[in-house]
Amino acid sequence: MSDAVGPGDLVLCVNAAPNHATGQPVPLVAGETYRVIAIMEWVCPCGRSDALLDVGVDFAWCQTRFRLLPKPKAEKKTRRVSMPKEKETVR
């Protein structure tokens, strides 16, 4: 997943289980979306991922806790077309 995820991407937290190493509760909320700040190419101690994601909450989290959300598609916006004003000749 680290190849597909980049800084600025949105990820969905799917696993808010206690911390892998310490067993302490994590401040992440399952079902919440987070924006990726940075990707650290560091093997997680659990051995299930090859990178840790920094989402701005505490330090960094195992990428197996997240799923990449699809990028929003561009929406078409209607633009105003400038038209020349009609001039009347006055005599």
ABEGO torsion letter per residue (X at the ends): XAAABBBGBBBBBABABBBAAAGBBBABBBGBBBBBABBBBBBBAAGABABBBBAGBEBBBBAAABBBBBBBBBBBBBBBBBBBBBBBBBX
